[in-house]
C-alpha cells in the first residue's frame, strides 16, 4: 500500500481548491451558465454565419461590393454602440428582464432579415439584429458576474469564451450548409435563429434569478446618440473613401472632421456624466484602462481570422463555401481547447496575466504568419496560422473582461463589462470597415476581374489585411505587458476600504 506524504520538505501533489470551489459543483449554476452560453452562441454566430453565404445573397438581391461589406459592418456597429447601453440598463433595471428585451430585438431583426427583398432592407434589418446582439454580449457577462465571484468566474468564462469564439468561427461553416437548403437557402441563416431566441427567452425566465438590488441612476441616452452618430460617420467614411470619395477632397475632410468632432463631444460628455453610457472615469484605473486597450486591439482579429480568411479561400483560391468553412474548424478546436484549459488554470491559481501574455502573443504570431499569403500558399499554412489566432483569442477575449470586473464594484459591473466589450466590438467593427476598404482597393469589382487574376488580387489584399492586423495586435501585446500582476478575488464585491476601481 502506498500513501502520499505532504509534510515539511514535500509539497502536496494537488494544490488546494480555491475558496468557494464547491459552488462550481452546483448543477443549478451550470444550468444557468448554459442558458447564458446559448444566448451568447446565437448572437455571436449571427455575426459571421453569412460569411460564406454572401456571394449567394448579393447575387439574389443584386447587392454591390459596398453592400457586401456593410452587411457585416452594420451589425457589428449596432452591437458595439449598444453594448454599453445594455450594460447600463442591466445595472439600473433587472438584468434578466433586460436580457429578454435584447432577445426580442434580435428575434425581430432575424425575422426581418430572413424576409428582406432587397440589399438595403437587409442591411437595415441587420441593424435591428445587431442591437439585440449587443444586449446578448453585455448582459450575459453581467449576469455571470452576479452568479459567481471572480476567482471562480475564470472557469465559467472559459466555457463562455468557447461559446463566443467557436460561434464566430463555425458561423461560416453553418452558413455554407444552410445555403444549399432548397427553396429557403441563405434566408435560413437568419430564420433559424428566431425559434432558438424565443426558446432561450422562455428558459431565461424560468432558470435565471432576478437581480436583488438594481443600482440607482439614469440611462445616458445623449451619450449613446453621440457615439452612434460619431462612429457611424467615421466608419461610413472608411467604407466610401477611395474610388467613390477622394481622400483629400473637401467632402472627405468635412466628413472626417465632423465625425471626429462629434466623438470628441461624446468623450467630453461621457467624462462628465454621472451615469455615462461609457464610464470613462471607471477606466481611469490602470487595470481597466489597459484591459480596454488590449480588448480593442484583440477585437480586430476576431473577424479578421474568420471572414477574411474565408474570403481568401473562396474568392482567392476558388474553394466552395462548404470546404472553406471546414478548413476553419481547426481554428474553432484550438479556441475550444485553449479557453477551457486557461479557465481551469486561472481558477486554480487565481492568476491571469501570464495567460493573457501567451494569448495575445499567439494572436500576433497568427496574424504575422498570414502576411505572406499568396495565391499558392499551402492550405496547411493557412490552417495553422488561423489556429494560432483561435488559440490566442480563446485565452484573452473573456479574460480581459474578467480582469476589469475584478477591479470593479458589483454595482458598476454591468457598465464596466459593457465598456470593455464595447472596446472589443468596436475593434471588430473598425477592423471590418478598414479590412473591407483594403480588399475593395485591390478588387474593386469582382465581375470585371479575370478568373486567373482574381486569386492573385485577393492574396495581395489578404496579405495587406493581416499586416494591419499584426500591427494592431502588437499594440494589444504592449498593453498586456504593462498590466500589473493581479490575483482574482474570492469575494463577491470589493471591500469598502478599496477604491471603486483598482489602480
Helices and strands as residue ranges (DSSP letters): G 21-25, H 27-48, H 54-60, H 65-92, H 95-115, H 119-147, H 150-179, G 185-187, H 188-207, H 221-240, H 250-272, G 280-283, H 286-303, I 304-308, H 309-311, I 312-316, H 321-327, H 329-349, H 353-369, G 370-372, H 379-406, G 410-412, H 413-442, G 446-448, H 451-481
